[in-house]
């Protein structure tokens, strides 16, 4: 049985959308393009590349595997990538080695970090989204 559904993404339109959204922000505001889950089925590599070319400062992905895939395929290390999904504390070292930030989604991760602290990591919190401030924690390895 074939599907009658079809979704296509126009990368030029994606590029324009990122530029238009950035134009609404204050100049020093960082912009993240979320390309998680294979860019919602549209192709993570193509969408990540188009987003970076349009001026995204960060990329958001669902897993460490997606982050590493972007690093390997696009050969970029200077664009920050944040894994929004759960990452096992045992994999924090892999994230650090690949310049990938990870979300802290539960206390288990923090407890395991206390036991095996990785040198040179920053814990970020408190993001402002429009006028609402969220407390969200993630690690950046430096």
ABEGO torsion letter per residue (X at the ends): XBBABBBBBBAAAAAAAAAAAAAABBAABBBBBBABGGGGGAEAAAAAAAAAAAGBABBBBABAAAAAAAAAAAGBAABBBBBABBBBAAAAAAAAAAGBBBBBABAAAAAAAAABBBBGBBBBBGBBBEABBBBBBBBBBX
